[in-house]
Amino acid sequence: MNSLLLIILFVPLVEIYLFIQIGGQIGAFNTILMILLTAVIGVYFVRLQGLSTMKSGITQLYKNQLPVYEMMSGAALAGAALLLIIPGFATDVIGFLLILPFTRNIFFKYLGKKYKKEKVKDDLIEGEYEDKD
């Protein structure tokens, strides 16, 4: 099956299970309050990290360097904000992990290894040519 389809089916089931388990332990009102609180706190920290990443990106541009890490971090922070806004505990944990620079670096290294381009063989033969009319 397509992995995206599995995620679409699996994530809501995990979230519902966690809602039931945590709601049974701390109560429905506290569960709802906790979900809202994690969304607000998470979006606040995403904003702080986003501003820091933007500042770092501008610094890289002033140095005439391409801000690749900053662009990837910005995309990861946007994804983290989306995960934190979506109600649920599992998505909040993943969102908070994406906010932290340490775990974000681990995630980037994993993706770098997974999607590393294979080195192209250098089958070039150098030489000179001349057009003859």
DSSP file (Angstrom, degrees, kcal/mol; ACC not computed):
  #  RESIDUE AA STRUCTURE BP1 BP2  ACC     N-H-->O    O-->H-N    N-H-->O    O-->H-N    TCO  KAPPA ALPHA  PHI   PSI    X-CA   Y-CA   Z-CA
    1    1 A M              0   0    0      0, 0.0     2,-0.2     0, 0.0     3,-0.0   0.000 360.0 360.0 360.0 159.3    0.0    0.0    0.0
    2    2 A N     >  -     0   0    0      1,-0.1     4,-1.9     2,-0.0     3,-0.2  -0.497 360.0-135.8 -68.8 135.1    1.0    3.6   -0.4
    3    3 A S  H  > S+     0   0    0      1,-0.2     4,-2.2     2,-0.2     5,-0.2   0.843 104.2  56.2 -65.2 -32.8    2.7    4.9    2.7
    4    4 A L  H  > S+     0   0    0      2,-0.2     4,-2.4     1,-0.2    -1,-0.2   0.897 106.6  50.3 -65.0 -39.3    0.7    8.2    2.6
    5    5 A L  H  > S+     0   0    0      2,-0.2     4,-1.8     1,-0.2    -2,-0.2   0.894 109.6  50.9 -64.5 -40.0   -2.5    6.2    2.7
    6    6 A L  H  X S+     0   0    0     -4,-1.9     4,-3.0     2,-0.2     5,-0.2   0.899 110.5  49.0 -64.0 -40.0   -1.3    4.2    5.7
    7    7 A I  H  X S+     0   0    0     -4,-2.2     4,-2.4     2,-0.2    -2,-0.2   0.923 109.0  52.6 -64.8 -43.5   -0.4    7.4    7.5
    8    8 A I  H  < S+     0   0    0     -4,-2.4    -1,-0.2     1,-0.2    -2,-0.2   0.854 118.5  37.0 -61.7 -35.0   -3.8    8.9    6.7
    9    9 A L  H  X S+     0   0    0     -4,-1.8     4,-0.9    -5,-0.2    -2,-0.2   0.857 119.8  46.0 -82.7 -37.8   -5.4    5.8    8.2
   10   10 A F  H  X S+     0   0    0     -4,-3.0     4,-2.2    -5,-0.2     5,-0.2   0.885 103.5  58.7 -78.6 -40.8   -3.0    5.1   11.1
   11   11 A V  H  X S+     0   0    0     -4,-2.4     4,-2.6    -5,-0.2     5,-0.2   0.924 105.9  47.3 -61.6 -48.2   -2.6    8.6   12.6
   12   12 A P  H  > S+     0   0    0      0, 0.0     4,-2.6     0, 0.0    -1,-0.2   0.885 111.5  52.5 -62.2 -34.8   -6.3    9.2   13.4
   13   13 A L  H  X S+     0   0    0     -4,-0.9     4,-2.2     2,-0.2    -2,-0.2   0.918 111.0  46.4 -64.7 -42.2   -6.5    5.7   15.0
   14   14 A V  H  X S+     0   0    0     -4,-2.2     4,-2.5     2,-0.2    -1,-0.2   0.918 113.3  49.9 -64.7 -43.0   -3.5    6.4   17.2
   15   15 A E  H  X S+     0   0    0     -4,-2.6     4,-2.7     2,-0.2    -2,-0.2   0.913 110.7  48.6 -63.7 -43.3   -4.9    9.8   18.2
   16   16 A I  H  X S+     0   0    0     -4,-2.6     4,-2.3     2,-0.2    -1,-0.2   0.919 111.4  50.5 -63.0 -42.9   -8.3    8.4   19.0
   17   17 A Y  H  X S+     0   0    0     -4,-2.2     4,-2.5     1,-0.2    -2,-0.2   0.930 112.2  46.7 -59.9 -45.5   -6.7    5.7   21.1
   18   18 A L  H  X S+     0   0    0     -4,-2.5     4,-2.9     2,-0.2     5,-0.4   0.885 109.8  54.0 -65.9 -38.5   -4.6    8.3   23.0
   19   19 A F  H  X S+     0   0    0     -4,-2.7     4,-2.5     1,-0.2     5,-0.2   0.933 111.9  45.2 -58.4 -45.6   -7.6   10.6   23.5
   20   20 A I  H  X S+     0   0    0     -4,-2.3     4,-1.8     2,-0.2    -2,-0.2   0.932 116.7  44.2 -65.6 -46.2   -9.5    7.7   25.1
   21   21 A Q  H  X S+     0   0    0     -4,-2.5     4,-1.1     2,-0.2    -2,-0.2   0.942 120.2  39.0 -66.1 -48.5   -6.6    6.5   27.3
   22   22 A I  H  X S+     0   0    0     -4,-2.9     4,-2.9     1,-0.2     5,-0.4   0.895 115.0  53.8 -71.2 -39.1   -5.5   10.0   28.5
   23   23 A G  H  X S+     0   0    0     -4,-2.5     4,-1.7    -5,-0.4    -1,-0.2   0.852 106.8  53.0 -62.5 -34.3   -9.1   11.2   28.8
   24   24 A G  H  < S+     0   0    0     -4,-1.8    -1,-0.2    -5,-0.2    -2,-0.2   0.796 114.4  42.4 -69.5 -28.1   -9.9    8.2   31.0
   25   25 A Q  H  < S+     0   0    0     -4,-1.1    -2,-0.2    -3,-0.3    -1,-0.2   0.900 132.1  17.0 -84.6 -44.9   -7.0    9.1   33.3
   26   26 A I  H  < S-     0   0    0     -4,-2.9     4,-0.3     1,-0.2    -3,-0.2   0.521 110.7-104.5-111.4  -6.9   -7.3   12.8   33.6
   27   27 A G     X  -     0   0    0     -4,-1.7     4,-1.8    -5,-0.4    -1,-0.2  -0.041  29.7 -85.5  99.0 156.8  -10.8   13.5   32.5
   28   28 A A  H  > S+     0   0    0      2,-0.2     4,-2.5     1,-0.2     5,-0.2   0.915 123.2  49.6 -67.1 -45.1  -12.4   15.0   29.3
   29   29 A F  H  > S+     0   0    0      1,-0.2     4,-2.5     2,-0.2    -1,-0.2   0.921 112.7  47.2 -63.1 -43.9  -12.1   18.6   30.3
   30   30 A N  H  > S+     0   0    0     -4,-0.3     4,-2.3     2,-0.2    -1,-0.2   0.853 110.7  53.2 -65.9 -34.0   -8.4   18.3   31.2
   31   31 A T  H  X S+     0   0    0     -4,-1.8     4,-2.2     2,-0.2    -2,-0.2   0.941 111.2  45.1 -65.2 -46.8   -7.7   16.5   28.0
   32   32 A I  H  X S+     0   0    0     -4,-2.5     4,-2.2     1,-0.2    -2,-0.2   0.914 113.9  49.9 -63.4 -42.4   -9.3   19.2   25.9
   33   33 A L  H  X S+     0   0    0     -4,-2.5     4,-2.4     1,-0.2    -1,-0.2   0.885 109.9  51.2 -62.2 -39.7   -7.5   21.9   27.9
   34   34 A M  H  X S+     0   0    0     -4,-2.3     4,-2.4     2,-0.2    -1,-0.2   0.887 108.9  50.7 -66.1 -39.6   -4.2   20.0   27.5
   35   35 A I  H  X S+     0   0    0     -4,-2.2     4,-1.7     2,-0.2    -2,-0.2   0.923 113.1  45.3 -64.5 -44.5   -4.7   19.8   23.7
   36   36 A L  H  X S+     0   0    0     -4,-2.2     4,-2.2     1,-0.2    -2,-0.2   0.901 112.9  51.2 -65.7 -40.2   -5.4   23.5   23.4
   37   37 A L  H  X S+     0   0    0     -4,-2.4     4,-2.7     1,-0.2     5,-0.3   0.906 108.7  49.8 -65.5 -42.7   -2.5   24.4   25.7
   38   38 A T  H  X S+     0   0    0     -4,-2.4     4,-2.4     1,-0.2    -1,-0.2   0.868 110.3  52.1 -65.2 -34.5    0.0   22.3   23.7
   39   39 A A  H  X S+     0   0    0     -4,-1.7     4,-2.4    -5,-0.2    -2,-0.2   0.937 112.8  43.8 -65.2 -46.0   -1.2   24.0   20.5
   40   40 A V  H  X S+     0   0    0     -4,-2.2     4,-1.9     2,-0.2    -2,-0.2   0.940 117.4  44.4 -66.2 -47.5   -0.7   27.5   21.9
   41   41 A I  H  X S+     0   0    0     -4,-2.7     4,-2.2     1,-0.2    -1,-0.2   0.912 114.3  50.6 -63.1 -42.5    2.7   26.7   23.5
   42   42 A G  H  X S+     0   0    0     -4,-2.4     4,-2.4    -5,-0.3    -2,-0.2   0.915 109.6  48.4 -63.2 -44.7    3.9   24.9   20.3
   43   43 A V  H  X S+     0   0    0     -4,-2.4     4,-2.1     1,-0.2    -1,-0.2   0.869 110.1  53.8 -65.6 -35.2    2.9   27.7   18.0
   44   44 A Y  H  X S+     0   0    0     -4,-1.9     4,-2.0     2,-0.2    -2,-0.2   0.938 111.4  44.1 -62.6 -46.8    4.7   30.2   20.2
   45   45 A F  H  X S+     0   0    0     -4,-2.2     4,-2.6     2,-0.2     5,-0.2   0.847 110.5  55.1 -69.5 -32.9    7.9   28.2   20.2
   46   46 A V  H  X S+     0   0    0     -4,-2.4     4,-2.7     2,-0.2    -1,-0.2   0.908 107.5  51.2 -62.5 -40.5    7.6   27.7   16.4
   47   47 A R  H  X S+     0   0    0     -4,-2.1     4,-2.3     2,-0.2    -2,-0.2   0.928 110.8  47.3 -62.3 -45.4    7.4   31.4   16.1
   48   48 A L  H  X S+     0   0    0     -4,-2.0     4,-2.0     1,-0.2    -2,-0.2   0.935 115.5  44.3 -62.0 -46.9   10.5   31.9   18.2
   49   49 A Q  H  X S+     0   0    0     -4,-2.6     4,-2.6     1,-0.2    -1,-0.2   0.871 111.6  54.7 -66.3 -36.2   12.5   29.3   16.2
   50   50 A G  H  X S+     0   0    0     -4,-2.7     4,-2.5    -5,-0.2    -1,-0.2   0.906 108.1  48.1 -64.2 -42.2   11.2   30.6   12.9
   51   51 A L  H  X S+     0   0    0     -4,-2.3     4,-2.3     2,-0.2    -1,-0.2   0.899 112.5  49.4 -64.8 -39.7   12.4   34.1   13.7
   52   52 A S  H  X S+     0   0    0     -4,-2.0     4,-2.2     2,-0.2    -2,-0.2   0.908 112.2  48.1 -64.0 -42.1   15.8   32.7   14.7
   53   53 A T  H  X S+     0   0    0     -4,-2.6     4,-2.3     2,-0.2    -2,-0.2   0.894 111.0  50.7 -65.8 -40.3   16.0   30.7   11.5
   54   54 A M  H  X S+     0   0    0     -4,-2.5     4,-2.3     2,-0.2    -2,-0.2   0.909 110.0  50.0 -64.7 -41.3   15.0   33.7    9.4
   55   55 A K  H  X S+     0   0    0     -4,-2.3     4,-2.1     1,-0.2    -2,-0.2   0.915 111.6  48.6 -62.3 -43.1   17.7   35.8   11.1
   56   56 A S  H  X S+     0   0    0     -4,-2.2     4,-2.1     1,-0.2    -1,-0.2   0.879 110.0  52.2 -64.7 -38.3   20.3   33.1   10.5
   57   57 A G  H  X S+     0   0    0     -4,-2.3     4,-2.1     2,-0.2    -2,-0.2   0.894 108.6  49.6 -64.8 -40.7   19.2   32.9    6.8
   58   58 A I  H  X S+     0   0    0     -4,-2.3     4,-2.2     2,-0.2    -1,-0.2   0.890 109.2  52.8 -65.7 -38.5   19.6   36.6    6.3
   59   59 A T  H  X S+     0   0    0     -4,-2.1     4,-1.4     1,-0.2    -2,-0.2   0.909 108.4  50.5 -61.4 -41.8   23.1   36.4    7.9
   60   60 A Q  H  <>S+     0   0    0     -4,-2.1     5,-2.7     1,-0.2    -2,-0.2   0.891 109.2  51.3 -63.3 -39.4   23.9   33.6    5.4
   61   61 A L  H ><5S+     0   0    0     -4,-2.1     3,-1.6     1,-0.2    -1,-0.2   0.884 106.1  54.2 -66.4 -37.8   22.7   35.8    2.5
   62   62 A Y  H 3<5S+     0   0    0     -4,-2.2    -1,-0.2     1,-0.3    -2,-0.2   0.825 106.8  52.2 -63.6 -30.1   24.8   38.7    3.6
   63   63 A K  T 3<5S-     0   0    0     -4,-1.4    -1,-0.3    -5,-0.2    -2,-0.2   0.345 119.3-114.7 -84.8   6.7   27.8   36.4    3.6
   64   64 A N  T < 5S+     0   0    0     -3,-1.6     2,-0.4     1,-0.2    -3,-0.2   0.860  74.0 132.4  58.7  39.3   26.9   35.4    0.0
   65   65 A Q      < -     0   0    0     -5,-2.7    -1,-0.2    -6,-0.1    -2,-0.1  -0.905  64.9-110.4-117.1 148.8   26.1   31.9    1.0
   66   66 A L        -     0   0    0     -2,-0.4     2,-2.0    -3,-0.1     3,-0.3  -0.666  24.3-138.6 -78.0 123.5   23.1   29.8    0.1
   67   67 A P     >  +     0   0    0      0, 0.0     4,-2.0     0, 0.0     5,-0.2  -0.392  46.9 148.0 -83.5  64.2   20.9   29.3    3.3
   68   68 A V  H  > S+     0   0    0     -2,-2.0     4,-2.4     2,-0.2     5,-0.2   0.937  70.9  47.5 -64.9 -48.6   20.1   25.7    2.6
   69   69 A Y  H  > S+     0   0    0     -3,-0.3     4,-2.7     1,-0.2    -1,-0.2   0.904 112.2  50.9 -60.5 -40.6   19.9   24.6    6.2
   70   70 A E  H  > S+     0   0    0      2,-0.2     4,-2.3     1,-0.2    -1,-0.2   0.868 109.5  50.1 -66.7 -36.3   17.8   27.6    7.1
   71   71 A M  H  X S+     0   0    0     -4,-2.0     4,-2.0     2,-0.2    -1,-0.2   0.911 112.7  46.7 -67.9 -40.8   15.3   26.8    4.2
   72   72 A M  H  X S+     0   0    0     -4,-2.4     4,-2.4     2,-0.2    -2,-0.2   0.902 112.6  50.3 -65.9 -40.0   15.0   23.2    5.4
   73   73 A S  H  X S+     0   0    0     -4,-2.7     4,-2.7    -5,-0.2    -2,-0.2   0.896 108.3  52.8 -64.5 -39.5   14.6   24.4    8.9
   74   74 A G  H  X S+     0   0    0     -4,-2.3     4,-2.0     2,-0.2    -1,-0.2   0.908 110.7  46.7 -61.8 -42.0   11.9   26.8    7.9
   75   75 A A  H  X S+     0   0    0     -4,-2.0     4,-2.1     2,-0.2    -2,-0.2   0.902 112.8  49.6 -66.1 -40.5   10.0   24.0    6.1
   76   76 A A  H  X S+     0   0    0     -4,-2.4     4,-2.3     1,-0.2    -2,-0.2   0.888 110.6  50.3 -65.4 -38.4   10.4   21.7    9.1
   77   77 A L  H  X S+     0   0    0     -4,-2.7     4,-2.5     2,-0.2    -1,-0.2   0.867 108.4  52.1 -68.7 -35.8    9.1   24.5   11.4
   78   78 A A  H  X S+     0   0    0     -4,-2.0     4,-2.0     2,-0.2    -2,-0.2   0.914 111.5  47.1 -64.8 -41.2    6.1   25.0    9.1
   79   79 A G  H  X S+     0   0    0     -4,-2.1     4,-2.4     2,-0.2    -2,-0.2   0.885 110.7  52.5 -64.5 -38.4    5.4   21.3    9.3
   80   80 A A  H  X S+     0   0    0     -4,-2.3     4,-2.3     2,-0.2    -2,-0.2   0.909 107.7  51.3 -64.0 -41.6    5.8   21.4   13.1
   81   81 A A  H  X S+     0   0    0     -4,-2.5     4,-1.8     1,-0.2    -1,-0.2   0.910 110.3  49.3 -61.9 -41.1    3.3   24.2   13.4
   82   82 A L  H  X S+     0   0    0     -4,-2.0     4,-1.9     1,-0.2    -2,-0.2   0.924 111.4  48.8 -63.2 -44.0    0.8   22.2   11.3
   83   83 A L  H  < S+     0   0    0     -4,-2.4    -1,-0.2     1,-0.2    -2,-0.2   0.853 111.5  50.1 -64.8 -34.0    1.3   19.2   13.5
   84   84 A L  H  < S+     0   0    0     -4,-2.3    -1,-0.2     1,-0.2    -2,-0.2   0.810 109.3  50.6 -75.0 -29.3    0.9   21.2   16.7
   85   85 A I  H  < S+     0   0    0     -4,-1.8    -2,-0.2    -5,-0.2    -1,-0.2   0.845  92.0  87.0 -76.0 -33.5   -2.3   22.8   15.5
   86   86 A I  S  < S-     0   0    0     -4,-1.9     2,-0.2    -5,-0.2     5,-0.0  -0.513  93.7-112.1 -65.3 127.2   -3.8   19.5   14.6
   87   87 A P  S    S+     0   0    0      0, 0.0     2,-0.2     0, 0.0    -1,-0.1  -0.423  72.1  86.3 -66.3 130.0   -5.5   18.1   17.8
   88   88 A G     >  -     0   0    0     -2,-0.2     4,-0.7    -4,-0.2   -73,-0.1  -0.702  69.3-120.4 153.6 157.5   -3.8   15.1   19.1
   89   89 A F  H  > S+     0   0    0     -2,-0.2     4,-2.1     2,-0.2     5,-0.1   0.859 107.6  50.8 -89.2 -39.6   -1.0   13.9   21.4
   90   90 A A  H  > S+     0   0    0      1,-0.2     4,-2.1     2,-0.2     5,-0.2   0.920 112.3  47.4 -66.4 -42.9    1.1   11.9   18.9
   91   91 A T  H  > S+     0   0    0      1,-0.2     4,-2.5     2,-0.2    -1,-0.2   0.851 110.3  54.2 -66.3 -33.0    1.2   14.8   16.4
   92   92 A D  H  X S+     0   0    0     -4,-0.7     4,-2.8     2,-0.2     5,-0.2   0.905 106.9  50.4 -66.0 -40.8    2.1   17.2   19.2
   93   93 A V  H  X S+     0   0    0     -4,-2.1     4,-2.1     2,-0.2    -2,-0.2   0.934 113.1  45.3 -62.7 -45.5    5.1   15.0   20.2
   94   94 A I  H  X S+     0   0    0     -4,-2.1     4,-1.8     2,-0.2    -2,-0.2   0.909 113.4  51.0 -64.2 -41.3    6.3   14.9   16.6
   95   95 A G  H  X S+     0   0    0     -4,-2.5     4,-1.2     1,-0.2    -2,-0.2   0.915 110.1  48.3 -61.9 -44.4    5.7   18.7   16.2
   96   96 A F  H  X S+     0   0    0     -4,-2.8     4,-1.4     1,-0.2    -1,-0.2   0.862 109.1  54.1 -65.6 -34.9    7.7   19.4   19.4
   97   97 A L  H  < S+     0   0    0     -4,-2.1    -1,-0.2     1,-0.2    -2,-0.2   0.864 106.9  51.5 -66.4 -34.3   10.5   17.2   18.2
   98   98 A L  H  < S+     0   0    0     -4,-1.8    -1,-0.2     1,-0.2    -2,-0.2   0.751 104.5  58.0 -72.8 -23.1   10.7   19.2   15.0
   99   99 A I  H  < S+     0   0    0     -4,-1.2    -1,-0.2    -3,-0.1    -2,-0.2   0.887  88.3  84.8 -71.7 -38.5   10.9   22.4   16.9
  100  100 A L  S  X S-     0   0    0     -4,-1.4     4,-2.2     1,-0.1     5,-0.2  -0.482  74.9-144.0 -70.6 126.5   14.0   21.4   18.8
  101  101 A P  H  > S+     0   0    0      0, 0.0     4,-2.2     0, 0.0     5,-0.2   0.860  96.9  56.3 -59.4 -36.2   17.2   22.1   16.7
  102  102 A F  H  > S+     0   0    0      1,-0.2     4,-1.6     2,-0.2     5,-0.1   0.949 112.7  38.6 -62.4 -49.8   18.9   19.0   18.0
  103  103 A T  H  > S+     0   0    0      1,-0.2     4,-2.2     2,-0.2    -1,-0.2   0.815 112.6  58.0 -73.0 -28.5   16.2   16.6   16.9
  104  104 A R  H  X S+     0   0    0     -4,-2.2     4,-2.2     2,-0.2    -1,-0.2   0.900 105.5  50.6 -65.2 -40.0   15.7   18.6   13.7
  105  105 A N  H  X S+     0   0    0     -4,-2.2     4,-2.4     2,-0.2    -2,-0.2   0.896 109.1  50.7 -63.9 -40.2   19.4   18.0   12.8
  106  106 A I  H  X S+     0   0    0     -4,-1.6     4,-2.2     1,-0.2    -2,-0.2   0.914 110.3  50.1 -61.7 -42.6   19.0   14.3   13.4
  107  107 A F  H  X S+     0   0    0     -4,-2.2     4,-2.3     1,-0.2    -2,-0.2   0.899 110.6  49.2 -62.4 -41.7   15.9   14.3   11.1
  108  108 A F  H  X S+     0   0    0     -4,-2.2     4,-2.5     2,-0.2    -2,-0.2   0.890 110.1  50.7 -66.3 -39.2   17.9   16.1    8.4
  109  109 A K  H  X S+     0   0    0     -4,-2.4     4,-2.1     2,-0.2    -1,-0.2   0.898 110.2  50.3 -65.2 -39.2   20.8   13.7    8.6
  110  110 A Y  H  X S+     0   0    0     -4,-2.2     4,-2.2     2,-0.2    -2,-0.2   0.934 113.1  45.2 -63.0 -45.9   18.4   10.8    8.3
  111  111 A L  H  X S+     0   0    0     -4,-2.3     4,-2.6     1,-0.2    -2,-0.2   0.871 110.2  55.5 -65.9 -35.9   16.8   12.3    5.2
  112  112 A G  H  < S+     0   0    0     -4,-2.5    -1,-0.2     1,-0.2    -2,-0.2   0.897 111.1  43.7 -63.2 -40.2   20.2   13.1    3.8
  113  113 A K  H >< S+     0   0    0     -4,-2.1     3,-0.7     1,-0.2    -1,-0.2   0.877 114.8  50.0 -70.7 -37.2   21.3    9.5    4.0
  114  114 A K  H 3< S+     0   0    0     -4,-2.2    -2,-0.2     1,-0.2    -1,-0.2   0.891 121.6  31.3 -70.2 -38.9   18.0    8.2    2.7
  115  115 A Y  T 3< S+     0   0    0     -4,-2.6    -1,-0.2    -5,-0.2     2,-0.2   0.031  82.8 145.9-110.2  26.6   17.9   10.5   -0.3
  116  116 A K    <   -     0   0    0     -3,-0.7     2,-0.2     1,-0.1    -3,-0.1  -0.441  50.1-122.2 -67.0 132.1   21.6   10.8   -1.0
  117  117 A K        -     0   0    0     -2,-0.2     2,-0.2     1,-0.1    -1,-0.1  -0.513  24.7-116.1 -75.3 141.3   22.3   11.1   -4.7
  118  118 A E        -     0   0    0     -2,-0.2     2,-0.2     1,-0.1    -1,-0.1  -0.521  36.2-101.3 -75.1 145.2   24.6    8.5   -6.1
  119  119 A K        -     0   0    0     -2,-0.2     2,-0.4     1,-0.1    -1,-0.1  -0.454  35.0-127.2 -68.2 135.8   27.9    9.8   -7.4
  120  120 A V        -     0   0    0     -2,-0.2     2,-0.1     1,-0.1    -1,-0.1  -0.686  24.6-115.1 -84.7 133.3   27.8   10.0  -11.2
  121  121 A K        -     0   0    0     -2,-0.4     2,-1.4     1,-0.1    -1,-0.1  -0.420  22.7-125.4 -66.5 141.8   30.7    8.3  -12.9
  122  122 A D        +     0   0    0      1,-0.1    -1,-0.1    -2,-0.1    -3,-0.0  -0.704  42.9 160.8 -92.3  88.3   33.0   10.7  -14.6
  123  123 A D        +     0   0    0     -2,-1.4     2,-0.3     2,-0.1    -1,-0.1  -0.014  27.8 134.3 -96.2  29.0   33.0    9.2  -18.1
  124  124 A L        -     0   0    0      1,-0.0     2,-0.6     2,-0.0    -2,-0.1  -0.612  41.1-159.6 -83.2 135.7   34.2   12.4  -19.7
  125  125 A I        -     0   0    0     -2,-0.3     2,-0.2     2,-0.0    -2,-0.1  -0.967  15.1-143.7-114.1 117.7   37.0   12.3  -22.2
  126  126 A E        +     0   0    0     -2,-0.6     2,-0.3     2,-0.0    -2,-0.0  -0.539  39.2 126.1 -82.3 146.8   38.7   15.6  -22.6
  127  127 A G        -     0   0    0     -2,-0.2     2,-0.3     2,-0.0    -2,-0.0  -0.974  49.4-101.1-176.0-178.9   40.0   16.7  -25.9
  128  128 A E        -     0   0    0     -2,-0.3     2,-0.3     2,-0.0    -2,-0.0  -0.868  27.6-167.0-120.2 155.9   39.9   19.4  -28.6
  129  129 A Y        -     0   0    0     -2,-0.3     2,-0.4     2,-0.0    -2,-0.0  -0.942   6.4-155.0-139.6 162.6   38.0   19.6  -31.8
  130  130 A E        -     0   0    0     -2,-0.3     2,-0.4     2,-0.0    -2,-0.0  -0.999  18.8-127.4-141.3 132.8   38.0   21.8  -34.8
  131  131 A D        -     0   0    0     -2,-0.4     2,-0.5     2,-0.0    -2,-0.0  -0.684  23.5-161.3 -81.3 129.4   35.2   22.5  -37.3
  132  132 A K              0   0    0     -2,-0.4    -2,-0.0     1,-0.1    -1,-0.0  -0.949 360.0 360.0-112.7 129.3   36.2   21.9  -40.9
  133  133 A D              0   0    0     -2,-0.5    -1,-0.1     0, 0.0    -2,-0.0   0.453 360.0 360.0 -86.8 360.0   34.2   23.5  -43.6
